[in-house]
Amino acid sequence: VEGERQRMGSPPVLVSYFDDKAVCVLTLNRPDALNSLNPQLVRDLAGVFKRLRGEEQLRCVILTGAGRAFSAGVDLSDPPSGVEQASDHPDALENNPIHHMSRLSVPIIGAINGYAITGGMEIALACDILIGSTKAVFKDTHVKFGLAPCWGLSQKLSRLVGAGRAQYCSYTAASIPSKMALEWGLLVMVTEPEDLMRAAEKMATQIASNDRDMVIKYKSVLHAGLKMTLGDGLTHERRVGERHYGA
């Protein structure tokens, strides 16, 4: 009944645009449940990101949460299938939002307005740039509840903040407030709560004002390089440069 009411009423993911559809704003929209992740929200978020890949005028996406939280993680009363979300089978990947976020060619700004816990933190880490309000709090509670990470937290966090800090965060399930997240480099900017979306929209507008093809190419080169040694990454950059300049 609750799921049907959600479908008939306000959708679990709100979608809006500005700058002639150059910027899309996605809002996780289960505020009464702290935007916790149930099967419907996960499916809808995956579907929205899949659809955005086909929008040729799109230049940037902002992802945020309604109410007090970005996302409090898995809804333990109605969780998505862990087996499905961990699977690389094509049918399972259709409902995996992280998979579709990783395939989006334009930058994703995560505007972290409150709690980003476990699965919510993994969605945040799937964004390209994270900014947060002073109320932003990150927390990895996989070990507290006996949950296995399958959306990338065990691999991405250490690459962003270093192995020691990542292990502290994940082994203790300690809260990482906005000030600490900024010091660690997890957030690039912290604002007052009322200024967060204005800052995200300003950043998105700056991105959207640049050459779209080069932003897409730059993101592709940067992300490819994160999977390589520095030497291989530099070689890859030169090969992309040669193709760009017609060599």
C-alpha positions in Angstrom: 0.0 0.0 0.0 2.8 2.4 0.9 4.6 1.7 -2.4 1.4 2.2 -4.4 0.8 5.5 -2.5 4.4 6.6 -3.4 3.8 5.8 -7.1 0.4 7.6 -7.1 1.7 10.6 -5.2 5.1 12.2 -5.1 7.7 10.1 -7.0 10.8 8.7 -5.1 13.1 10.7 -7.4 12.2 14.2 -8.4 13.6 15.5 -11.7 13.9 19.1 -12.8 16.0 21.1 -15.2 17.3 24.6 -15.8 19.5 26.4 -18.3 17.5 25.1 -21.2 17.8 21.5 -20.0 21.6 21.8 -19.8 21.5 21.0 -16.0 19.3 18.3 -14.5 18.6 18.3 -10.7 17.7 15.0 -9.2 16.3 14.8 -5.7 15.9 11.6 -3.6 12.4 12.1 -2.3 11.5 9.9 0.7 12.1 12.6 3.3 10.0 10.9 6.0 12.2 7.9 5.7 15.4 10.0 5.4 15.6 9.0 1.7 16.4 5.4 2.7 16.8 3.1 -0.2 14.0 0.7 -1.0 13.6 -1.3 -4.2 11.4 1.4 -5.9 13.8 4.3 -5.2 16.8 2.2 -6.4 15.0 1.1 -9.6 13.8 4.6 -10.3 17.2 6.2 -9.7 18.8 3.7 -12.0 16.1 4.4 -14.7 16.6 8.1 -14.5 20.3 7.9 -14.9 19.9 5.5 -17.8 17.5 7.9 -19.5 19.8 10.9 -19.0 22.5 9.2 -21.0 20.4 9.8 -24.1 19.9 13.6 -23.5 22.2 15.3 -25.9 21.7 18.8 -24.5 22.6 17.7 -20.9 25.9 19.1 -19.6 25.7 18.5 -15.8 23.6 16.7 -13.2 23.0 17.7 -9.5 22.0 15.0 -7.1 20.7 15.8 -3.7 18.1 14.7 -1.1 14.8 16.1 0.2 14.5 16.9 3.9 17.2 16.2 6.6 19.2 13.6 4.7 20.9 12.9 1.4 20.2 9.2 2.1 20.3 7.2 5.3 21.2 4.1 3.3 19.2 0.9 2.8 15.7 0.8 4.2 16.1 -2.2 6.5 12.3 -2.7 6.5 12.2 -3.0 2.7 15.7 -3.5 1.4 16.7 -3.8 -2.3 18.1 -7.3 -3.2 21.7 -7.5 -2.1 22.3 -10.3 -4.5 20.9 -8.3 -7.4 22.9 -5.1 -6.5 26.1 -7.1 -6.2 25.6 -8.9 -9.5 27.2 -8.1 -12.8 24.5 -9.9 -14.8 23.0 -7.6 -17.4 19.5 -8.0 -16.0 20.7 -7.0 -12.5 22.7 -4.0 -13.8 19.5 -2.6 -15.3 18.4 -1.8 -11.7 21.8 -0.8 -10.4 22.0 3.0 -10.0 25.7 3.1 -9.5 26.2 1.2 -12.8 24.2 3.8 -14.7 25.8 6.7 -12.8 29.2 5.4 -13.9 28.2 5.4 -17.5 27.0 9.0 -17.6 29.4 11.0 -19.7 28.7 14.4 -18.1 29.7 15.4 -14.5 27.5 14.7 -11.5 27.6 17.1 -8.6 26.5 15.5 -5.3 24.9 18.2 -3.0 25.1 16.5 0.4 22.4 18.2 2.5 22.5 15.8 5.5 23.2 12.2 6.4 24.9 10.1 3.7 25.0 6.7 5.4 26.3 3.4 3.9 24.4 2.9 0.7 23.7 6.7 0.7 27.4 7.3 1.0 28.1 4.9 -1.9 25.7 6.9 -4.1 27.5 10.0 -3.0 30.9 8.4 -4.0 29.4 7.7 -7.4 29.3 11.5 -8.0 32.2 13.3 -9.6 32.2 16.3 -7.3 30.8 16.5 -3.7 29.8 19.7 -1.9 28.0 19.7 1.4 26.2 21.8 3.9 27.4 22.1 7.4 24.8 19.4 8.3 26.4 16.8 6.0 27.5 13.7 7.8 29.1 10.6 6.2 29.0 7.2 7.8 29.8 3.7 6.7 27.8 1.2 8.8 28.4 -1.9 6.7 30.3 -3.6 9.6 27.7 -2.6 12.2 24.9 -4.4 10.4 26.8 -7.2 8.8 26.3 -5.8 5.3 28.8 -6.3 2.4 29.6 -3.3 0.3 28.8 -3.8 -3.3 28.4 -0.3 -4.7 32.1 0.6 -4.4 32.7 2.1 -1.0 35.5 -0.3 0.0 37.4 0.7 -3.1 36.6 4.4 -3.8 36.9 5.9 -0.4 40.5 4.9 0.1 41.4 6.4 -3.3 39.8 9.7 -2.3 41.0 10.1 1.3 43.8 7.5 1.8 43.8 4.0 3.1 44.2 5.0 6.8 41.2 7.4 6.9 39.1 5.0 4.9 39.8 2.1 7.2 39.1 4.3 10.2 35.7 5.3 8.7 34.7 1.8 7.7 36.0 -0.4 10.6 34.7 1.9 13.3 31.4 3.1 11.6 32.3 6.5 13.0 30.5 9.6 11.7 32.5 12.0 9.5 31.0 15.5 9.8 31.3 18.1 7.1 34.3 19.8 8.5 36.3 16.6 8.7 35.1 15.6 5.2 36.3 18.9 3.8 39.7 18.5 5.5 40.0 14.9 4.1 39.1 16.1 0.6 35.9 14.1 0.4 34.0 17.4 0.1 35.4 20.2 -2.0 33.2 22.9 -0.5 31.0 23.4 2.6 28.1 25.9 2.8 25.4 26.9 5.1 22.3 24.7 4.6 20.3 27.5 2.9 23.2 28.1 0.4 23.9 24.6 -0.7 21.7 24.3 -3.7 22.6 27.8 -4.9 26.3 26.8 -4.7 25.6 23.5 -6.6 23.6 25.4 -9.3 26.4 27.9 -9.7 29.0 25.2 -10.1 26.7 23.3 -12.6 26.2 26.5 -14.6 30.0 27.0 -14.7 30.5 23.5 -16.0 27.6 23.9 -18.5 29.2 27.1 -19.9 32.2 25.2 -21.1 32.8 23.2 -24.2 30.5 20.1 -23.7 32.5 17.7 -25.8 35.8 18.6 -24.0 34.2 18.3 -20.6 33.0 14.8 -21.6 36.4 13.9 -23.0 38.2 15.3 -19.9 36.0 13.3 -17.5 36.6 10.1 -19.6 40.4 10.6 -19.5 40.5 11.5 -15.8 38.4 8.5 -14.8 40.4 6.1 -17.0 43.6 7.4 -15.5 42.3 6.6 -12.0 42.5 2.9 -12.9 46.1 3.2 -14.3 49.6 3.8 -13.1 50.7 7.4 -13.5 52.9 6.4 -16.5 50.1 4.6 -18.2 47.7 7.5 -17.5 50.1 10.0 -19.0 50.5 7.8 -22.1 46.7 7.5 -22.4 46.3 11.3 -22.1 48.8 11.8 -24.9 47.0 9.3 -27.1 43.7 11.1 -26.5 45.4 14.4 -27.3 46.8 13.1 -30.5 43.3 12.0 -31.6 41.8 15.3 -30.6 44.3 17.3 -32.6 44.0 15.1 -35.6 47.3 13.2 -35.4 
